[in-house]
Structures are given as structure tokens and as C-alpha cells.
């Protein structure tokens, strides 16, 4: 499925490749200062979708690794991509120790795995992405533009 405008959408993907291609399509409607909050259980496909977004921004998806132990990875593309993974975060105040507010003000796109762990620190104007496992390869994605 191709995304041509910023609107809420529910889709199902049937493979990791299809999830990645959807991410590439989503990247085309993203803009500087967008914040995306990814939610879903471990193994749902959050990083796979982010690899697609990175690819759509001209970043090699081979470079994209979930920053589980560092909290953040930075990638240079058409628009810089700041990739947070909050899985191991114990307290939302940890975000401020790594410059959360600074990243929100940079000219880039912020993607946050396990965004629900920092709900109160997320800007109101964000994109929420929920990923649900339907089967071993099938995923249900719900994208909501919060404006």
C-alpha cells in the first residue's frame, strides 16, 4: 500500500518485506520535526518498519539497529533520523539525561520504539503507530496522526 497523504490508516502486512515497503512509503509523507511513537510487543516488527522508513529517507537499512542498550542511534539521510528504543528504560526522566528535548528541536525525524513508556514526554503533535502480531508473518498496523 502506498501512502500519498498524512491520514490515519489501518493496514495488514503479510511479510517483513511488505512491512519494510510500507515504511518506505510512509517516509515519503514524513517531514522535519515529526515524532513517531511505535508500540507493540517484542518481535512485532517495530524495527523492521523503522528500517523501511530509514530506507525511504536514503539511509541503508543495514545501518539500522535497535538501540536497546544505548537508547539512541542517529542516521544521516535526506532528513536526519533519530532512533530511540525505550525497552530498557526504567524511568522516563532518563530521556532528559540523553538530551530528549534537544532531539525534539533538531531538524530531523524522531522515531521511538516502546513510545508508550514515555507517554507524558511525547509531544501532542506526533504520529502513533501500533503494531499487532496476527500470525508469524502477518502484522496489523494502525497509524494515527495526532494533530
trRosetta pair geometry for C-beta under 8 A, 3 or more apart (Angstrom, degrees):
i j d omega theta_ij theta_ji phi_ij phi_ji
1 9 7.8 174 132 174 143 140
1 11 5.4 -127 26 -124 154 150
1 22 6.3 27 56 -111 87 97
1 25 6.9 -165 100 82 59 168
2 25 5.0 -149 -134 -139 51 133
3 9 6.9 -121 -106 -11 108 162
3 22 7.8 76 -21 -165 108 71
3 25 4.8 124 18 142 86 102
3 26 5.5 54 26 -92 149 51
3 28 6.7 163 78 60 91 104
3 29 5.4 -85 124 -6 115 133
4 28 7.9 -28 -111 105 38 128
4 29 7.3 110 155 -70 11 120
5 29 6.4 127 -155 -121 14 136
6 29 5.2 170 -67 166 75 126
6 145 5.3 92 168 -93 96 160
7 145 6.8 -83 -124 10 14 131
8 142 8.0 0 -171 -177 92 76
8 143 6.3 -179 -147 95 49 69
8 144 5.1 14 -118 -115 105 58
8 145 6.0 -125 -63 18 69 82
9 141 7.8 12 106 108 91 96
9 142 7.7 -177 93 -149 48 41
9 143 4.9 9 53 51 85 108
10 140 7.1 -2 -172 -177 91 92
10 141 7.1 170 -150 89 46 55
10 142 5.1 -5 -106 -106 84 75
10 143 7.7 -165 -73 23 40 68
11 22 6.7 -175 89 -128 146 143
11 140 7.6 175 93 -152 37 52
11 141 5.3 -8 61 58 81 99
12 134 6.6 11 -141 -14 116 156
12 138 6.1 5 180 -172 108 99
12 139 6.8 168 -154 85 61 43
12 140 5.2 -29 -98 -98 82 65
12 141 7.4 165 -95 15 29 75
13 18 4.1 174 -164 108 99 108
13 19 4.4 141 107 -71 163 70
13 22 5.8 -106 -80 -15 131 139
13 45 7.9 -174 65 161 131 167
13 138 7.0 173 88 -147 49 52
13 139 5.0 -2 53 55 94 94
13 141 6.6 36 -8 -10 104 117
14 18 5.4 53 46 23 68 157
14 137 6.1 30 168 123 53 107
14 138 5.4 -14 -120 -99 51 82
15 18 4.7 98 53 5 79 100
15 19 7.1 -137 96 -4 44 85
15 137 5.1 -11 -102 178 54 118
16 19 5.4 -53 -148 36 36 114
16 20 6.3 38 153 -21 67 103
16 45 6.8 -161 -115 -125 76 110
16 48 5.1 -108 -151 -145 92 145
16 137 7.1 -90 -22 -147 70 83
17 20 5.6 -52 -148 35 32 112
17 21 6.4 32 153 -18 65 104
18 21 5.6 -50 -145 36 34 112
18 22 6.5 40 152 -22 63 101
19 22 5.7 -52 -153 32 31 114
19 23 6.7 35 147 -20 62 103
19 45 5.1 -80 -169 -180 164 137
19 48 4.9 44 104 123 130 121
19 49 5.5 -80 165 -76 100 76
19 52 6.7 -148 127 -27 61 143
19 139 5.8 39 -88 42 124 139
19 141 7.5 143 -129 -49 89 134
20 23 5.5 -52 -156 32 36 115
20 24 6.7 40 147 -21 66 99
20 48 5.7 -90 -66 172 83 84
20 49 7.2 -145 -93 -102 42 32
20 51 5.7 -38 -122 91 103 102
20 52 3.8 173 -164 -74 50 105
20 55 6.9 46 176 18 100 145
20 61 7.1 22 -151 -123 126 161
21 24 5.4 -46 -151 30 38 115
21 25 6.6 39 150 -17 64 102
21 52 6.3 -92 -17 -134 11 128
22 25 5.6 -54 -153 37 35 113
22 26 6.3 39 148 -23 67 104
22 49 7.0 -39 83 -128 101 90
22 52 6.3 42 67 143 54 165
22 141 6.9 152 133 33 156 163
23 26 5.4 -50 -144 34 34 114
23 27 6.5 45 153 -30 63 98
23 48 7.5 -169 -24 130 143 60
23 49 4.5 161 -76 -168 120 56
23 50 6.7 -124 -143 -53 145 8
23 51 6.7 93 86 72 161 53
23 52 2.1 115 65 86 118 116
23 53 4.4 -87 179 -38 101 63
23 54 7.8 2 144 17 128 60
23 55 7.1 86 102 39 107 101
23 56 6.5 -154 128 -9 69 123
24 27 5.7 -45 -156 21 32 118
24 28 7.6 40 147 -27 57 96
24 52 4.7 -94 -32 -177 67 87
24 53 7.3 -150 -76 -82 32 25
24 55 5.2 -46 -92 90 100 107
24 56 3.9 157 -148 -67 53 102
25 28 6.0 -46 -168 14 40 115
25 52 7.9 -17 17 159 64 121
25 56 7.0 -123 -12 -99 17 143
26 29 6.5 -69 -166 40 44 97
26 30 6.6 50 143 -36 74 105
26 49 7.8 21 29 -177 147 98
26 52 7.3 74 34 114 104 112
26 53 5.9 -47 83 -95 108 91
26 56 7.0 172 65 25 60 167
26 143 7.3 -158 -118 -111 127 156
27 30 5.5 -51 -148 20 40 118
27 52 7.2 -153 -24 132 114 72
27 53 4.7 147 -73 -149 100 58
27 54 7.8 -136 -91 -7 140 12
27 55 7.4 -158 -11 74 157 59
27 56 2.6 149 48 100 146 134
27 57 5.2 -128 -162 -45 132 76
28 56 6.1 -98 -41 -175 69 127
30 34 4.9 -114 -159 34 90 159
30 36 7.7 -48 -115 -46 127 124
30 53 7.1 51 -13 -154 154 108
30 57 7.7 -46 70 -75 130 109
30 79 7.3 -143 112 57 106 151
30 109 5.5 31 160 -110 132 144
31 34 5.6 113 59 -35 58 110
31 79 7.6 178 -164 -95 29 163
31 109 7.8 143 87 -84 22 103
32 79 5.6 -148 -81 -141 74 126
32 107 5.0 -17 -158 -165 128 75
32 108 6.6 -11 -140 -55 75 9
32 109 7.0 -107 -118 -57 33 72
33 104 7.7 57 -147 -180 79 58
33 107 7.0 -44 -50 -127 82 46
33 108 7.6 90 -65 60 39 34
33 109 7.6 -35 24 -93 12 51
34 109 4.9 -2 62 -128 94 90
34 110 7.3 -161 99 36 52 67
34 126 7.7 110 -174 -140 63 54
34 127 6.2 10 -176 -3 107 119
35 104 6.8 -6 -74 -122 131 88
35 109 7.8 179 -81 -167 33 58
35 110 4.6 -8 -115 68 76 109
35 112 7.0 14 -176 -5 89 115
35 122 6.7 171 132 -156 138 84
35 123 5.5 117 32 36 149 110
35 125 7.7 99 35 99 106 65
35 126 4.3 -54 85 -120 99 99
35 127 7.0 170 88 23 49 74
36 53 7.7 -140 33 -107 165 167
36 109 7.2 20 -2 173 106 100
36 110 7.0 -180 26 95 65 58
36 111 4.8 -10 64 -115 109 70
36 112 6.7 177 89 24 56 72
36 115 7.8 -126 129 -60 48 150
36 126 6.9 164 -93 -179 24 90
36 127 4.6 -25 -108 72 75 105
36 128 7.9 166 -159 -86 58 17
36 129 6.0 16 -177 -4 102 119
37 112 5.2 -19 -113 68 59 111
37 115 2.9 -179 -157 140 91 170
37 116 7.3 111 168 -48 119 53
37 122 5.7 -1 -71 -124 137 146
37 126 5.7 48 -11 147 106 136
37 127 7.1 174 22 85 69 50
37 128 5.1 -22 66 -111 104 64
37 129 6.8 170 83 26 50 72
38 46 4.3 117 148 -141 138 109
38 49 7.0 166 -121 72 133 129
38 50 7.1 -71 -46 -55 158 108
38 111 6.7 30 -18 -180 116 89
38 112 6.4 -178 21 87 79 52
38 113 5.0 -30 71 -108 120 52
38 114 7.3 -4 85 -14 80 31
38 115 5.8 119 39 -10 43 109
38 129 5.0 -21 -106 74 65 108
38 131 6.9 5 -168 -4 91 113
39 46 8.0 124 8 -93 5 124
39 114 7.1 82 -109 -122 60 28
39 115 5.8 -84 -58 48 86 90
39 116 5.0 67 -110 -28 122 111
39 128 7.1 -6 7 -169 116 90
39 129 7.0 162 24 87 70 54
39 130 5.0 -24 72 -108 101 70
39 131 7.2 171 85 22 48 71
40 44 3.2 -115 141 78 126 168
40 45 7.0 -27 103 44 158 71
40 46 5.7 179 50 -55 113 100
40 130 6.3 132 -65 -169 87 53
40 131 3.5 -35 -64 66 154 87
40 132 6.5 -140 -126 -67 105 36
40 133 7.5 120 -176 -30 113 79
41 44 5.1 120 57 -49 62 110
41 133 6.6 -60 52 -5 116 116
42 87 7.7 79 -94 -131 96 131
43 133 7.1 18 107 -73 92 138
44 131 4.2 131 146 107 121 112
44 132 6.9 -38 -145 -102 120 11
44 133 5.5 -119 -118 -48 72 90
44 139 6.7 107 177 -129 73 120
45 48 4.3 -53 -161 43 77 123
45 49 5.7 80 138 -25 89 96
45 131 5.3 -139 60 177 95 150
45 133 7.9 143 -8 -84 103 79
45 139 5.1 -51 17 -87 153 160
46 49 6.1 -60 -154 36 27 107
46 50 6.4 23 151 -15 64 109
46 66 7.8 75 93 -103 103 123
46 113 4.7 106 142 -123 143 103
46 114 7.8 17 -140 -34 176 61
46 131 6.1 -161 -69 25 69 145
47 50 5.4 -56 -145 40 36 113
47 51 6.3 45 152 -27 67 99
47 64 7.1 161 -174 139 88 106
47 65 7.8 -1 -155 -161 132 28
47 66 4.6 -72 -92 -61 132 107
47 113 6.8 -1 -64 -86 73 144
48 51 5.7 -48 -152 28 31 114
48 52 7.0 32 148 -17 60 101
49 52 5.6 -51 -158 32 37 115
49 53 6.7 39 146 -19 66 101
49 129 7.0 -166 128 151 157 149
49 131 6.9 -152 -19 -76 144 141
49 141 7.4 136 -101 -112 143 136
50 53 5.4 -47 -148 34 40 114
50 54 6.3 44 151 -21 67 102
50 64 6.2 -175 116 -178 96 139
50 83 6.2 97 177 -126 142 117
50 111 5.2 140 -123 142 113 156
50 113 7.2 -67 -35 -61 146 103
51 54 5.6 -51 -148 36 32 114
51 55 6.4 36 151 -22 64 105
51 61 4.0 67 -175 -151 98 110
51 64 4.6 180 -103 76 74 145
52 55 5.5 -51 -147 34 32 113
52 56 6.4 33 153 -18 64 105
52 61 7.2 22 -66 -101 32 133
53 56 5.6 -58 -152 38 31 113
53 57 6.5 22 151 -13 65 109
53 81 7.2 142 120 -126 105 140
53 109 7.7 -131 161 118 126 147
53 111 6.6 141 80 -76 155 148
54 57 5.7 -66 -152 42 32 106
54 59 3.9 -74 178 76 90 120
54 60 7.7 -29 136 74 114 24
54 61 5.6 135 82 -97 115 66
54 63 7.3 -145 164 69 146 97
54 64 4.8 -177 14 -64 165 137
54 75 5.9 -1 -136 104 115 164
54 77 6.7 -172 -161 -52 65 151
54 81 5.7 -131 -105 52 82 173
54 83 7.9 -15 -72 -65 120 131
55 58 7.8 71 -178 -53 30 11
55 59 6.6 -91 -73 67 28 66
55 60 7.5 30 -101 -142 72 19
55 61 4.7 -18 -62 -50 105 107
57 75 7.8 107 91 110 129 117
57 77 3.6 75 132 127 100 150
57 78 5.0 -136 -168 35 69 93
57 79 5.7 -88 -145 46 121 80
57 81 5.8 137 72 -48 162 122
57 109 7.3 -138 -88 28 151 138
58 77 4.4 148 66 -160 85 92
58 78 4.8 106 13 -29 126 90
59 63 6.2 -96 169 57 96 128
59 64 6.9 90 124 -53 119 104
59 75 4.6 49 -139 157 149 130
59 76 7.2 149 -100 79 103 39
59 77 4.0 -73 -46 -73 95 121
59 81 6.1 -81 -19 18 158 135
60 63 4.8 92 78 -7 91 102
60 64 7.8 -165 102 -12 56 83
61 64 5.3 -45 -156 23 53 118
63 75 6.0 127 114 -119 129 116
64 73 7.5 146 -138 99 54 146
64 75 6.7 -21 -85 -67 81 152
64 83 6.9 146 -144 -72 90 168
65 73 6.6 128 64 -61 76 165
66 83 7.7 -124 -125 152 42 123
66 85 4.9 87 -179 -83 86 152
66 87 7.9 33 163 -1 125 133
66 113 6.4 -12 -140 11 106 165
67 70 4.6 -76 -171 64 100 93
67 71 5.8 -28 126 80 116 14
67 72 5.4 -113 117 39 166 2
67 73 4.3 -171 -63 -24 122 92
67 83 5.9 136 -5 108 117 96
67 84 6.9 -72 61 -140 125 26
67 85 4.7 171 65 16 69 111
68 85 5.1 -65 -80 114 47 144
68 87 5.6 -27 -131 52 89 126
68 88 6.0 91 179 -13 75 118
69 88 7.0 33 -99 22 43 159
70 73 6.8 85 81 -62 128 74
71 84 6.1 -11 167 -147 71 79
71 85 6.5 -146 -139 58 33 67
71 86 7.1 43 -139 -92 85 53
71 88 7.7 -109 -78 63 78 99
71 89 6.8 80 -113 -72 109 102
71 94 7.2 -146 -105 138 152 115
71 98 5.6 -154 97 -41 142 172
72 82 6.4 -15 -159 -175 110 87
72 83 6.6 140 -155 78 56 53
72 84 5.2 -22 -94 -96 79 68
72 85 7.9 -174 -73 18 35 68
72 98 6.0 161 -2 156 130 139
72 103 7.4 -131 -132 -84 147 152
73 82 7.9 167 83 -157 45 44
73 83 4.6 -14 60 63 90 110
74 80 6.7 -11 -169 -175 94 109
74 81 7.4 152 -159 83 47 55
74 82 5.7 -13 -107 -107 76 69
74 83 7.4 -169 -79 21 27 80
75 80 7.0 157 82 -161 52 61
75 81 4.4 -11 61 60 104 102
75 82 8.0 -162 26 -71 71 30
75 83 6.8 41 -3 -12 108 115
76 80 5.9 -31 -113 -108 52 80
77 80 6.7 148 37 -99 70 26
77 81 5.8 28 18 -12 121 106
79 107 7.6 -114 -152 146 87 78
79 108 5.9 144 160 -137 83 54
79 109 5.5 71 119 -15 123 103
80 106 6.9 -57 78 139 136 122
80 107 7.0 91 29 98 111 66
80 108 3.5 -59 81 -108 95 120
80 109 7.2 177 90 23 52 66
81 108 6.3 -163 -72 -180 19 110
81 109 5.4 -18 -111 66 67 97
81 111 6.6 1 -171 3 97 112
82 103 5.0 176 158 -159 166 118
82 106 7.0 100 -37 65 141 135
82 108 5.4 95 -16 112 101 137
82 109 7.0 -177 25 87 75 45
82 110 4.7 -24 71 -108 108 69
82 111 7.2 165 82 24 53 65
83 111 5.3 -9 -112 66 66 102
83 113 7.7 28 -178 -10 83 100
84 103 7.9 113 -52 126 118 167
84 110 6.9 16 -3 -174 112 93
84 111 7.0 -175 30 92 72 51
84 112 4.4 -7 68 -114 114 73
84 113 6.7 -159 100 28 61 69
85 88 7.7 43 120 15 94 87
85 112 7.9 172 -82 -160 27 50
85 113 4.4 -1 -117 56 70 120
85 114 6.6 67 -169 20 56 110
86 89 4.2 -39 -164 9 78 131
86 95 7.9 -17 -106 -75 116 103
86 112 6.4 21 -14 -176 114 96
86 113 6.6 -174 21 87 71 64
86 114 4.2 -137 67 88 88 110
86 115 6.9 116 23 -83 134 29
86 117 4.4 -168 128 65 130 132
86 118 5.8 -135 -113 -17 164 111
87 113 6.7 -20 -38 117 94 110
87 114 4.9 161 -70 -27 58 154
87 117 7.8 176 -89 -16 22 155
89 92 7.0 65 149 -89 129 41
89 94 5.2 -161 -146 58 97 140
89 95 7.4 23 -141 -53 146 80
89 114 7.5 170 27 106 109 132
89 117 5.6 130 70 136 118 141
89 118 7.3 -2 101 -54 159 104
90 94 6.9 97 48 -33 70 138
91 94 5.5 119 73 -23 74 94
92 95 5.9 -20 180 1 62 114
92 117 6.8 179 -83 144 88 74
92 118 4.8 138 -129 -115 105 76
92 120 6.5 72 151 55 171 102
92 121 5.5 -179 -180 -21 120 127
93 96 5.7 -40 -170 25 61 112
93 97 7.3 66 137 -21 71 97
94 97 5.5 -51 -159 28 46 117
94 98 7.0 24 152 -5 72 104
95 98 6.4 -74 -159 44 34 96
95 100 3.7 34 157 -54 99 142
95 118 5.9 82 -50 -125 146 140
95 121 5.5 106 59 167 161 168
96 99 7.7 64 -167 -66 34 15
96 100 5.5 -60 -80 24 43 111
96 101 6.9 26 -121 -10 77 100
99 102 4.0 -36 179 36 102 123
99 103 6.0 108 118 -25 89 88
100 103 5.9 -59 -153 34 30 109
100 104 6.6 28 153 -19 65 106
100 121 6.3 -21 159 171 155 133
101 104 5.7 -55 -151 34 34 113
101 105 6.6 22 154 -12 65 109
102 105 6.0 -67 -152 41 32 104
102 106 6.6 43 150 -38 67 99
103 106 5.6 -42 -148 13 37 117
103 108 7.6 -62 -167 63 74 120
103 110 5.7 101 144 -98 110 125
104 110 6.5 -34 -95 -24 58 156
104 123 6.5 138 -149 -40 130 122
112 115 4.2 94 104 -88 113 94
112 118 7.0 -88 178 50 147 125
112 122 7.5 -139 50 -100 159 106
114 117 4.9 14 147 0 99 119
115 118 6.3 -75 -163 51 51 89
115 119 7.3 92 142 -79 74 58
115 122 6.2 61 -179 -82 107 136
115 128 7.4 -150 87 -124 145 74
116 119 5.7 7 -156 -58 48 102
118 121 4.3 -48 175 46 99 114
118 122 6.0 119 112 -42 86 85
119 122 5.9 -49 -153 13 30 116
122 126 5.5 -44 171 -22 109 162
123 126 5.3 137 74 -51 81 102
124 146 6.3 -127 165 138 57 119
125 146 6.3 -163 -130 102 28 83
125 147 5.8 38 -130 -125 88 48
126 146 5.2 9 56 51 63 118
127 143 6.6 -7 -179 -168 103 89
127 144 7.1 161 -160 80 55 47
127 145 5.5 -21 -108 -104 84 59
127 146 6.9 -166 -86 16 28 80
128 142 7.8 -12 114 110 91 90
128 143 7.5 158 85 -154 54 40
128 144 4.6 -8 59 58 100 101
128 146 6.2 63 -11 -27 101 115
129 141 6.6 -17 -166 -164 93 96
129 142 7.2 159 -152 80 44 54
129 143 5.3 -4 -105 -104 81 72
129 144 7.8 -170 -72 24 40 67
130 141 7.3 154 81 -154 53 45
130 142 4.5 -3 55 54 100 105
130 144 8.0 27 0 1 98 106
131 139 5.6 -13 -166 -174 96 122
131 140 7.3 150 -157 77 46 52
131 141 5.6 -10 -103 -102 74 74
132 139 6.7 145 72 -163 47 67
132 140 4.3 -13 59 58 104 102
132 141 7.9 -162 23 -69 72 33
132 142 7.8 40 -6 -6 105 102
133 138 7.8 102 -169 85 52 62
133 139 6.3 -40 -106 -107 43 75
134 138 4.0 -57 72 107 116 106
134 139 6.2 -173 8 -98 94 18
134 140 5.5 99 -50 -25 112 94
135 138 4.3 46 38 33 94 105
